[in-house]
């Protein structure tokens, strides 16, 4: 059920205070009602006990009249002080009695001496079997309420009679009224106090949310990501604050990496663009001056421009690969693929790039859950790196066993001080800076492997370099994939 519009328009602090006050009000109301009904039941039970223990009446004590009014007149004129508790009773309660005689002709109402009021009950209680007793609600003849004991008793001078003994409920009603007033006052005070406490509690509970809101507004206003707030405790608010700090730190790191990528890309693009511009300027000046370059020089310049264009294309492709998010929103889920098939396809391309090299391959079937295109690009980059640094006529060893792919070349290796930097973007060792490449190949490998939950490392094999790539296997291979290479 949807909440009303006015409730949704309230602030969170106001809603918490209102809900707190409502919960306390409901609890206080239930407790007050339970208390009131409990006290009422106890008072009525005490009245009923006193009526049960009330003494009886005898015929010579009664003053009878033809009607209730006549009986009241005669009884009130009696010199007796009135009818009260039996002699020797310690009860603080008083009761009044009268006798109803079924004979309706005369003398059908009898009262004790001194009585000035009569008792009325429902007519059905005047037809009880002989000797049966009931305690019921009744009224006096003046309209006030009472609890009445009805006894279908013995006979008076051979005439059956019904004895009514009543206790007035005025005192009980007054006590219950005072109790109700006290309970209402307590309930109102409790609700008001609950509302005030609710506001204080909401203000204290939402103070971390206020800090979080202020931090978010600061970031939105200044675009300064990386802002964090203090975290205390381990409740839901603390978890929210921790998540915000993690998000803000991750955004700051992402912006830093983005800025660094742009700066590095600008630096790397500057070299081929400068060379291209120099070659183009040379060709334009020779044409403008009417002195064509020698055919050999012209051909060499065109080949250099083609190579530089290829280098630019490779660099731009690598930059696009690195700029992609890990898992783009809406992308299709990862599929179970055969890693050994990807290695086989990558080897076909590597053999074309290193026609004079020998490849020794030992690959066992292994299935992974991955993006086939991205993983194939990573494997190709590893093989290209091995082809690039292998000597002419050298050997490249490729092995795949239990999800671990190793690629070893027999080149010069990597200086130990350079190993920690091999997976950094645009980093190239001094010995490799004269060779073609963008410095992004191994960075793409690292990013792809880590995105798929794997590990990759580079180490010296003496001679050469050993690249190790580990990927977790899929639960079961799909039935439509081959189990052998």
N, C-alpha and C positions, 0 to 999 in steps of 0.2 A: 504494500500500500504506500502510495506516495505521500510524503509529508506536505502539509499545507504551504502555500506560497509565502505567508508571512514568516513561517519558521525558516524556510530556505533563505529568506532575505536577511535573517539575523546573522550577526557575526558568530564565529566559532566560539568565542569567549561567552557571548550571551547565550548560545545554545547549551553550552556545558553548564552554565549557572542555572538555566531554566530546567534542564533535565535533572540536575542535582536537587534543586528545590522541589521539583515534582516528585522525585523518588522519596525524599524525606517526608514530604506532605502525605504521600500515600502510606508510608510506613507509620507515621504518627496517627493518621486517621484510623488505620486498621488497629493499631495498639489502643487508641482511645475507645473505639467501639468495643473491642474485646474487653477492655477494663470495665466499661459501663455495663455491658451485658453480664459480666461476671459478678459485679457488685449487686446488680439488680437481682440476679438469680440467688445470691447469698441472702439478701434481705428478705426476699419472698420465701426462701426456704426457712429462714428463722421465724417469720410470721406463721408459716404453716406448722412448724414444730410447736410453737406456743399454742396455736389453736388445737392441735392434737392433744396437748397436755392439759387443756382447760377443763375445769371441773363441771359436773353436771348440775341440773336444776331439779327441784322437787315441786310437786303440785302446790304445797302450802306457801311456797315462795312467790308464786306467780300472781299477777294481777291481770285479769282478763277483761276484754271489752268486745262489744259486738263488731266493731271495726278497728282497724289499726289506729285511726285517730282517737277513737274512744279509749283504746287500751293505753295509748301514750298519755292521754289526759289523766287517766286514773293513776298510772304508774308514776308519773312525774309529781303527783300530789302526795305520794306516799312519804311517810316520815323517814323511810330508809335513806341513807346517804347516797345510794346508787349501787349499781352492780359492777364489780370490778374483778380483779384476780382472786382466785380462791385463797382462803385464809392460810397464812404461812408460806405463800408463793414468793419467790425472790424475783419473779419476772418484772421487768420495767414496763411491759406492754399491758395495755388495757383492752378488754373486749366487751361487747354488748351482746345480749342474747334475747331471743323471743321464741315463743312456741306457737306453731300454727296447728290448729285442730282441723282435721278434714271436714268436720261437721260445719257446713256453711250457714246453718240456721241462726245460731247465736253463740256468743262467747267463743268465737273462732280464732281470736288473736289474744295471746297472753304475753305479758312482759314482766321482767323482774321489777321489784320495787325501785323507784327512783329513775327508771328509764325514761328518756325524753325523745327517743327516736326509734323508728322501725327499720327493718331490713328487708330487702327485696332481692330475689335470685330468679333465674330462669325457671319457668313453670315446670320444665321437664325434670328438674331436680326435686320437685315436691312429690314425685311418684316413685321414689326409690323403694326397693323391697325392705321389709321390716329388718332393722338391725344394721343396714348398710350405711357407711360414712363416706362423704365426698367433701373435698375442699375446693371451692370454685370461686370465681369472681362474682361480686355482687355490688349492690349500692344501698346506701341508706335512703330513707324517704326524703331527705333533704337534697339528694342528688350526689352526694360525695361517694367516693369509691371505697370498697372494702374487700377483704378476703373473708370468705364465709365458709364455716364448717357446717355441713348439712348432715344431720343424723336422723335417720328414720328409726325412731326409738320405740319404747314400749307403749303402754297405755296409761291414760290418766282417767281414773274412775271408769275404766272399761272403754275409754275412747282413745283411739290411736292418735299420736301427735308427731310432729316433725320439729326438731330443735335446730334453730339457726343460731350459731355463735359467730360473731363478726369482729374483725379487727380493722379499725380505720387505717387507710393507707396514706393519710395526709402527711404523717411524719416521714414515711418511706419516700413519698413523692418529693417532699422538700429536700431530703438527703440526696436523692438522685438528681434533682435539679441543681443543687449546689455542686455535686460532682460533675455534672455535665458542663456547668459554667467553668469549673476549674480545668476540665479537659479541653474545652474549646480555647480557653486562654493559653494553655500550654501548647496546643496544636498551632495556634496562630504565631506564638512566640517562636516555636520550633521552625515553622516554615520561613518566617522572616530571617531567623538566624541561619537557616540552611541556605537561603538565597544569598546572604552576605558572605557566608563561608564558601558557597559555590563560586562566587565572583573571585574571592581570594585564591581559592584552589585553582580555578581556571587561569587566573593571571599567573600564578606560580608555575602551573603545569605547562602553559604555553609560552613561557619566557624563552626556552630554547627555540621554539618555532618562530618567535619574534626575531631572535638573532639570525635564524636561518633565512627568514624573509628579508631582513636587512642586508644580509650577504648577497642574496640573489638579486635584490634591487640594485645593490652596488655594482655587481657584475654586469647587469643589464644596462646600467647608466654609463659605466666607464669602460666596459669590455675588458676588464682586468681579471682574466681567469686565474685560478690558483688561490683565490681567497678561501680561507678555512675558518671554522669556528671551533670553540672549545667543546669537548665532549666529556660529560660526566655521567657515570652510571652505565647500566646495560639494558635499559628499558627500550620501548619502541622509539621514543624520541631520540635517545642516544644512538640507536641503530640508524635512524633517518639522518641524523647529523653526521655519523660516520660515512654513510653512503654519499652524502653530499660532499664531504671532504674528499672522498675517493674520486668522485666524478669531477670535482673542480681541479684536483691535482692531475687527473688523467687528461682533462681538457688543456691544462697548461702545458703538460708534456707534449700533447699532440700539436698544439700551436708551435711549441719550440721546435719539434721535429719538422713541422711544415715550413717554418721560417728557415731552418737549416737546409732543408731540401731545396727550397727556392734559391737560397744563396749559393749552395753547391752547384745546382743546375745552371745558374747564371754564369758561374765561374767556368764550368766545363763547356758550356755552349760558346763561350767567348773565343776559345782557341780555334775551333773549326770555322766559326763565322769570320774571324779575322783572316784566317788563311784563304778562305773563299773570296773575301772582299779584295785581298791583295792580288790574287790571281785574276779576278774579274777586272780590277783596275788596270792591271798590266795589259790584258787583252784589249781593253777599251782604248788605252793610250796609244797602243801600237796601231790600231785601226784609225784613230783620229789623226795621228801623225803621218799616216800614209806609208808607214814602214812596217810591213807585216813581219811577224816573228818567223824565225826559221821553222821549217816543218817539224823538226824533232822537238824544239822547245814548245811549239804550239800543242803538239800531241801530248807531251809530258804534262803541260798545264791542264789540259782537259782530263787526263787520267787522274791527276791530283784532285781536281774538282769533283770528279765522280767518286773517288774514295772518300773525300770529305763529306759529300752528300750522303753516302752510305753510312759514315760514322754518325752524322746527325740523325739519320733515320733510326739507327740502332739506339742512340741515346734517348731520343724522344719516346721510342717504344718501351724502353726500360723505365723511363720516368712515369709513363702511363701505368705500367705494371705495378710500380711501387705506390702510386697514388690511389690505387683501388682500395676500397674498404675491405676488411677481412671477410665479412659475409654480407654482401649488399642486401638491403631490405627487399623482400619479395623474390630473392633468388631461389632457384630450385634446391631441394635438399641434396645433401651429398649422397653419392651412390657407391655401392660396393664395386670396385674395379680391380683388375689384375695388374699388380705392380710389375710383374715379369713381362707383360705385354708392353707396358709403357717403356720399360728399359730396352726392349727389343726395337721399338720404333725410334727411340732416341739414339740407339747405336747405329741404325741405318743412316741417320743424318750425320752422326759423328764420323762415320767412315767416308762420307762424301767430303767432309771438311779436312780430313787428314788422310789423303789417299795413300801416302807412303808409310802409314803406321800400321802396326799389327795389334789386333784386339784379341785378347784371351777372355772368354766369357764362361762363367759358371753361375747359372741362375736357377733357383728352385721356385716353384709356384708360391706366390704370397698375395693375399687379397687385403685390400685396405678400403676404408671409407673416405673418399676424397673427391676433389674436383679434378677430373682427368686432365683438362687443359692446363691448369696451373701446375699440377704435379709433373706433367711431361715437360713443361718449360723449365722447371727446377732441375730435373735430371739432365736435360740437354745442356743447361748452363754448367753443371758439374763436368760433363764430358767435354764441352768446349774448352773449359779451363785446363783439363788434362791435355787435350790436343794442342792447345796454344803453347804449353811449356814442355812438350815432349820433343826430344831431339829427332832429327830426320832418321827414318827407319827404326824408331824406337817402338816400345811395346807399352800398351795400356791394359792393365788387368782390371776386369770388371767382375764382381761377384755379388750374388744376392742369396742370402741364407737367413731364414727365420726373421724376415723383416728388416735385415740390415744390409744395405747396399754399400759396397766399397768400390771406389774408383782410385786406382794408383797409376801414376805416371812415373817415368824414370828420368825426369828432368833435373834441374839444378836444385829444386827444393825451395823452401821459404826460410829466410833468416828467423831465428828464434824470437828476436825482439819484434818481428812484424806479425807473428802469428795471432796475437790478441786483436789485431785490427783488420783481419782479412774479410770479415763480414760487415764492416762499416761501409756506408754509402760513399761512393766516389773515392774510396781509399785505394791507392795503388802503390805497391812497393817501388822503391827507386829503380830497381832492375827491370820493372815491367812498364815503366812509364813511356818507353819508346815503342811499345807493342800496341797493336790495335785493341780497342775496348773502351768501355765507358766507366769501368769501376763499379758497376751496379749488378753484375751477374751474380756474384756470391751473396750480395745483400738480398736479391730476389729469392735465391735458394733458401736463405735463413728465414725470411718472412713466410714463405710458402710452407716450409716444413713445420715451423712453430704454429702456424695457423691450423695445421692438421694434427697437432698434438705430438709431434715427433721431435727429434734432435738431430743436429748436424754439426760436424766438427772437421777441422783440417789439422793434419800433423805431418811431420817429416818422416819419410820412410827410409832414407839413407840407402840408396839414392832415391830421389823423387819425392813426391807428395802423396799422402793418403787422405782421401776424402771419405768420411763415414756418415751415412744417412740412415737413421732408424725411424720406422713408422709403426704404430700399433696395428695389429691385424684386425680384420673384420670378424664378427662372431662366426659366420659360416660363409663359405664361398657360394655365390649364386649358381644354380644348376646349369645355366646356359653359357657359363664361362669355361674355357678349356682348363684342364688341370695340368697340362704339360705344355712346354714351349715347343 
